Amino acid sequence: MQVWPGQAYPLGATYDGAGTNFAVFSEAAERVELCLLHDDGSETAVELRESDAFVRHAYLPGIMPGQRYGFRVHGAWDPFRGQYCNSAKLLLDPYAKAVDGALRWDCALYGYQVGFSRYRRDDLDSAPYVMTSVVVNPHFDWGDDRPPRTPYEETVIYEAHVKGLTMLHPDLPDDLRGSYAALGHPAIIEHLTELGVTALELMPVHQFVNDHRLVDMGLNNYWGYNTIGFFAPHNAYASWGDRGEQVLEFKQAVKALHEAGIEVILDVVYNHTAEGNHLGPTLCFRGIDNASYYRLADDCRYYVATTGEGNALLMRSPHVLQMILDSLRYWVSEMRVDGFRFDQAATLARQFHEVDRLSSFFDLVQQDPVVSQVKLIAEPWDVGEGGYQVGNFPPLWAEWNDMYRDTVRDLWRGADVPLTELRDRLTGSADLYAADGRRPLASVNYVTSHAGFTLRDLVSYDEKHNEANGEDNKGGWHDERSWNCGAEGETDDPGVLALRARQQRNFLATLILSQGVPLLSHGDEFGRTQHGNNNAYCQDNDVAWVRWPGGESSILAFTRAMAMLRRDHPVFRRRRFFHGRPVHGTHDELSDIAWFTPEGDEMTERDWDASQARALTVFLNGNAISEPGARGEWICDDSFLLMFNASPQPLEFVVPVNHGRQWQIVVDTAHEAGVPPQAWPKVQAGDRITLVDHTLQVFRRPA
């Protein structure tokens, strides 16, 4: 076999049409062997003798796509100094673009002698049990593909799981269900487009590991927040094969979604890896250079784990920062994704101990000409000290806004919500984002997500029911701010069922018509249930999979109608915060927004200070939108009244005077369809209207 010196960059395996360049960083290594793996179980070892700045490299002519490989790292084994080199362990390439196979859990996967001493090195060969890296062909015919680049104000995000969304769809061929190919199937794309979705946010698709504990229990890590490969699409979601075919299949799905005008956002987990704590397996980073990749405690035998997952990547290491930025850039440039949602993003800001919005990671993202141009969304917390950072990310970033979630949940379940709190959440959370120059679009609003109850379960359960997880119902949030509407779980009581349906419409209408960027959780549009399980991370079955309805459902039709109402009316998706006064130059003497008591009186300071949010009216002035259109034109829209009755009894509302003579009702969540017939009579200024309990009505006044 010919072995040429090769290059130190790019890292990983790079095929150029004639052969493959291999490069891997390790400051801890004394020697590194590249192991070419053969289908008969044998391997050919090639020592990487060339080294530049601790990057070992070689070029091998004739090594083609589909070739499986791994690394064996020779060096010090000294847990007390945080060093875990062990050449008996075949290691994944941190830059592997594809991964073959799945872990077979065995004692040989651990660098220490399981059952004896974790300080004694284990010399069992792990090769028969590990996943392996694969050389891929980077070439793909993208044709005339272009990123949709949907502006945030026009964005509707749909959070989904590749397998969960597609596994039970009746119109998908059996061999495509649960795969990347299914995402690009016309049946899925048609559903998303009819729903008004502009961005598909995929739960983790980086290569991840099924935890040993879960496998022993007969379960799987379904959600996938357990990454081992930051460049490789998870091979279990591929329908064609895992010797690089998963890369092509993912690209084809992105291309099909782009053709339909749908962006692809990845939920990424750069805060920790699947190697776990000090008792975890040696699969990749730990064996290559433990101290360079992980944040070690003062006692180097242990890790600092601000994520609650056993370890945390070392965000002050230039090699970790390089790997993360290389990964992000690869997914944008080569896989053509349109953005990222960063899991437990506060950990990425922990350059030292505390969370620091000026950390190197954010500096690098801000300066990167590729990564800085896509959608960047933070889950703005981790479980470490000072980890709750909602509203504190830099101006380039949007954030999942759990304060919005909690406020809206409390409103509709009848808990005490200060009016000022509800005002801030409905109008884009200026209290969180305005001070640093961000706009309402920094707030990604959601009521439900993968973590917690589904929307249907939110109105059906007071308590979580996670017994199927095998953890004595201990996992998941203990306080979901939910309300079962009078019966726990499934019921045939028509009154309870009617209230639950109304509550789902209330949540959906509130979410979609609030300022900010709405995020829907897959299946909520037709009442998906997990039977009270609010932590379905290990339920790779029909507990968590979306069960598609046999026909059209009323809640689906209502969700579509709300999305179209938002799409057609820019007053619901403003780029700037409300002024709370008449806007100069918009030719309207009325304020751009106004708040009224149910009696139709404009709210005073005393009202704001004394009242809890149970019932109120909001006026949105379509003639007072301060931001111009894309070509500098004045944006003029219809005006709207939103009447909220979150109280447990019917209430009478007075249509405000001086804000429009005549109004047409366009949404009534008390109506079974939620969208009343056009024949319903118009209402006049000063009219008295009765809203039944737990109801939202929306009225439109033409411009």
Secondary structure in CASP SS format (residue, H / E / C, confidence):
PFRMAT SS
TARGET T0000
AUTHOR 0000-0000-0000
METHOD secondary structure of the structure
MODEL  1
M C 1.00
Q C 1.00
V C 1.00
W E 1.00
P C 1.00
G C 1.00
Q C 1.00
A C 1.00
Y C 1.00
P C 1.00
L C 1.00
G E 1.00
A E 1.00
T E 1.00
Y E 1.00
D C 1.00
G C 1.00
A C 1.00
G E 1.00
T E 1.00
N E 1.00
F E 1.00
A E 1.00
V E 1.00
F E 1.00
S C 1.00
E C 1.00
A C 1.00
A E 1.00
E E 1.00
R E 1.00
V E 1.00
E E 1.00
L E 1.00
C E 1.00
L E 1.00
L E 1.00
H C 1.00
D C 1.00
D C 1.00
G C 1.00
S C 1.00
E E 1.00
T E 1.00
A E 1.00
V E 1.00
E E 1.00
L C 1.00
R C 1.00
E E 1.00
S E 1.00
D E 1.00
A C 1.00
F C 1.00
V E 1.00
R E 1.00
H E 1.00
A E 1.00
Y E 1.00
L E 1.00
P E 1.00
G C 1.00
I C 1.00
M C 1.00
P C 1.00
G C 1.00
Q C 1.00
R E 1.00
Y E 1.00
G E 1.00
F E 1.00
R E 1.00
V E 1.00
H E 1.00
G E 1.00
A C 1.00
W E 1.00
D E 1.00
P H 1.00
F H 1.00
R H 1.00
G C 1.00
Q E 1.00
Y E 1.00
C C 1.00
N C 1.00
S C 1.00
A C 1.00
K C 1.00
L C 1.00
L E 1.00
L C 1.00
D C 1.00
P C 1.00
Y C 1.00
A C 1.00
K C 1.00
A E 1.00
V E 1.00
D E 1.00
G C 1.00
A C 1.00
L C 1.00
R C 1.00
W C 1.00
D C 1.00
C H 1.00
A H 1.00
L H 1.00
Y C 1.00
G C 1.00
Y E 1.00
Q E 1.00
V C 1.00
G C 1.00
F C 1.00
S E 1.00
R E 1.00
Y E 1.00
R E 1.00
R E 1.00
D C 1.00
D C 1.00
L C 1.00
D C 1.00
S C 1.00
A H 1.00
P H 1.00
Y H 1.00
V C 1.00
M C 1.00
T E 1.00
S E 1.00
V E 1.00
V C 1.00
V C 1.00
N C 1.00
P C 1.00
H C 1.00
F C 1.00
D C 1.00
W C 1.00
G C 1.00
D C 1.00
D C 1.00
R C 1.00
P C 1.00
P C 1.00
R C 1.00
T C 1.00
P C 1.00
Y H 1.00
E H 1.00
E H 1.00
T C 1.00
V C 1.00
I E 1.00
Y E 1.00
E E 1.00
A E 1.00
H C 1.00
V H 1.00
K H 1.00
G H 1.00
L H 1.00
T H 1.00
M C 1.00
L C 1.00
H C 1.00
P C 1.00
D C 1.00
L C 1.00
P C 1.00
D C 1.00
D C 1.00
L C 1.00
R C 1.00
G C 1.00
S C 1.00
Y H 1.00
A H 1.00
A H 1.00
L H 1.00
G C 1.00
H C 1.00
P H 1.00
A H 1.00
I H 1.00
I H 1.00
E H 1.00
H H 1.00
L H 1.00
T H 1.00
E H 1.00
L C 1.00
G C 1.00
V C 1.00
T C 1.00
A E 1.00
L E 1.00
E E 1.00
L E 1.00
M C 1.00
P C 1.00
V C 1.00
H E 1.00
Q E 1.00
F E 1.00
V C 1.00
N C 1.00
D C 1.00
H H 1.00
R H 1.00
L H 1.00
V H 1.00
D H 1.00
M C 1.00
G C 1.00
L C 1.00
N C 1.00
N C 1.00
Y C 1.00
W C 1.00
G C 1.00
Y C 1.00
N C 1.00
T E 1.00
I E 1.00
G E 1.00
F E 1.00
F E 1.00
A E 1.00
P E 1.00
H C 1.00
N H 1.00
A H 1.00
Y H 1.00
A C 1.00
S C 1.00
W C 1.00
G C 1.00
D C 1.00
R C 1.00
G C 1.00
E H 1.00
Q H 1.00
V H 1.00
L H 1.00
E H 1.00
F H 1.00
K H 1.00
Q H 1.00
A H 1.00
V H 1.00
K H 1.00
A H 1.00
L H 1.00
H H 1.00
E H 1.00
A C 1.00
G C 1.00
I C 1.00
E E 1.00
V E 1.00
I E 1.00
L E 1.00
D E 1.00
V E 1.00
V C 1.00
Y C 1.00
N C 1.00
H C 1.00
T C 1.00
A C 1.00
E C 1.00
G C 1.00
N C 1.00
H C 1.00
L C 1.00
G C 1.00
P C 1.00
T C 1.00
L C 1.00
C C 1.00
F H 1.00
R H 1.00
G H 1.00
I H 1.00
D H 1.00
N H 1.00
A H 1.00
S H 1.00
Y H 1.00
Y E 1.00
R C 1.00
L E 1.00
A C 1.00
D C 1.00
D C 1.00
C C 1.00
R C 1.00
Y C 1.00
Y E 1.00
V C 1.00
A C 1.00
T C 1.00
T C 1.00
G C 1.00
E C 1.00
G C 1.00
N C 1.00
A C 1.00
L E 1.00
L C 1.00
M C 1.00
R C 1.00
S C 1.00
P H 1.00
H H 1.00
V H 1.00
L H 1.00
Q H 1.00
M H 1.00
I H 1.00
L H 1.00
D H 1.00
S H 1.00
L H 1.00
R H 1.00
Y H 1.00
W H 1.00
V H 1.00
S H 1.00
E C 1.00
M C 1.00
R C 1.00
V C 1.00
D C 1.00
G E 1.00
F E 1.00
R E 1.00
F E 1.00
D C 1.00
Q C 1.00
A H 1.00
A H 1.00
T H 1.00
L H 1.00
A H 1.00
R C 1.00
Q C 1.00
F C 1.00
H C 1.00
E C 1.00
V C 1.00
D C 1.00
R C 1.00
L C 1.00
S C 1.00
S H 1.00
F H 1.00
F H 1.00
D H 1.00
L H 1.00
V H 1.00
Q H 1.00
Q H 1.00
D C 1.00
P C 1.00
V C 1.00
V H 1.00
S H 1.00
Q H 1.00
V C 1.00
K E 1.00
L E 1.00
I E 1.00
A E 1.00
E C 1.00
P C 1.00
W C 1.00
D C 1.00
V C 1.00
G C 1.00
E C 1.00
G C 1.00
G C 1.00
Y C 1.00
Q C 1.00
V C 1.00
G C 1.00
N C 1.00
F C 1.00
P C 1.00
P C 1.00
L C 1.00
W C 1.00
A E 1.00
E E 1.00
W E 1.00
N E 1.00
D H 1.00
M H 1.00
Y H 1.00
R H 1.00
D H 1.00
T H 1.00
V H 1.00
R H 1.00
D H 1.00
L H 1.00
W H 1.00
R H 1.00
G C 1.00
A C 1.00
D C 1.00
V C 1.00
P E 1.00
L H 1.00
T H 1.00
E H 1.00
L H 1.00
R H 1.00
D H 1.00
R H 1.00
L H 1.00
T C 1.00
G C 1.00
S C 1.00
A H 1.00
D H 1.00
L H 1.00
Y H 1.00
A H 1.00
A H 1.00
D H 1.00
G C 1.00
R C 1.00
R C 1.00
P H 1.00
L H 1.00
A H 1.00
S E 1.00
V E 1.00
N E 1.00
Y C 1.00
V C 1.00
T C 1.00
S C 1.00
H C 1.00
A C 1.00
G C 1.00
F C 1.00
T C 1.00
L H 1.00
R H 1.00
D H 1.00
L H 1.00
V C 1.00
S C 1.00
Y C 1.00
D C 1.00
E C 1.00
K C 1.00
H C 1.00
N C 1.00
E H 1.00
A H 1.00
N H 1.00
G C 1.00
E C 1.00
D C 1.00
N C 1.00
K C 1.00
G C 1.00
G C 1.00
W C 1.00
H C 1.00
D C 1.00
E C 1.00
R C 1.00
S C 1.00
W C 1.00
N C 1.00
C C 1.00
G C 1.00
A C 1.00
E C 1.00
G C 1.00
E C 1.00
T C 1.00
D C 1.00
D C 1.00
P H 1.00
G H 1.00
V H 1.00
L H 1.00
A H 1.00
L H 1.00
R H 1.00
A H 1.00
R H 1.00
Q H 1.00
Q H 1.00
R H 1.00
N H 1.00
F H 1.00
L H 1.00
A H 1.00
T H 1.00
L H 1.00
I H 1.00
L H 1.00
S C 1.00
Q C 1.00
G C 1.00
V E 1.00
P E 1.00
L E 1.00
L E 1.00
S E 1.00
H C 1.00
G C 1.00
D H 1.00
E H 1.00
F H 1.00
G C 1.00
R C 1.00
T C 1.00
Q C 1.00
H C 1.00
G C 1.00
N C 1.00
N C 1.00
N C 1.00
A C 1.00
Y C 1.00
C C 1.00
Q C 1.00
D C 1.00
N C 1.00
D C 1.00
V C 1.00
A C 1.00
W C 1.00
V C 1.00
R C 1.00
W C 1.00
P C 1.00
G C 1.00
G C 1.00
E C 1.00
S C 1.00
S H 1.00
I H 1.00
L H 1.00
A H 1.00
F H 1.00
T H 1.00
R H 1.00
A H 1.00
M H 1.00
A H 1.00
M H 1.00
L H 1.00
R H 1.00
R H 1.00
D H 1.00
H C 1.00
P H 1.00
V H 1.00
F H 1.00
R C 1.00
R C 1.00
R C 1.00
R C 1.00
F C 1.00
F C 1.00
H C 1.00
G C 1.00
R C 1.00
P C 1.00
V C 1.00
H C 1.00
G C 1.00
T C 1.00
H C 1.00
D C 1.00
E C 1.00
L C 1.00
S C 1.00
D C 1.00
I E 1.00
A E 1.00
W E 1.00
F E 1.00
T C 1.00
P C 1.00
E C 1.00
G C 1.00
D C 1.00
E E 1.00
M C 1.00
T C 1.00
E H 1.00
R H 1.00
D H 1.00
W H 1.00
D H 1.00
A H 1.00
S C 1.00
Q E 1.00
A C 1.00
R C 1.00
A E 1.00
L E 1.00
T E 1.00
V E 1.00
F E 1.00
L E 1.00
N C 1.00
G C 1.00
N C 1.00
A C 1.00
I C 1.00
S C 1.00
E C 1.00
P C 1.00
G C 1.00
A C 1.00
R C 1.00
G C 1.00
E C 1.00
W C 1.00
I C 1.00
C C 1.00
D C 1.00
D C 1.00
S E 1.00
F E 1.00
L E 1.00
L E 1.00
M E 1.00
F E 1.00
N E 1.00
A C 1.00
S C 1.00
P C 1.00
Q C 1.00
P C 1.00
L E 1.00
E E 1.00
F E 1.00
V E 1.00
V C 1.00
P C 1.00
V C 1.00
N C 1.00
H C 1.00
G C 1.00
R C 1.00
Q E 1.00
W E 1.00
Q E 1.00
I E 1.00
V E 1.00
V E 1.00
D E 1.00
T C 1.00
A C 1.00
H C 1.00
E C 1.00
A C 1.00
G C 1.00
V C 1.00
P C 1.00
P C 1.00
Q C 1.00
A C 1.00
W C 1.00
P C 1.00
K C 1.00
V E 1.00
Q E 1.00
A C 1.00
G C 1.00
D C 1.00
R E 1.00
I E 1.00
T E 1.00
L E 1.00
V C 1.00
D C 1.00
H C 1.00
T E 1.00
L E 1.00
Q E 1.00
V E 1.00
F E 1.00
R E 1.00
R E 1.00
P C 1.00
A C 1.00
END
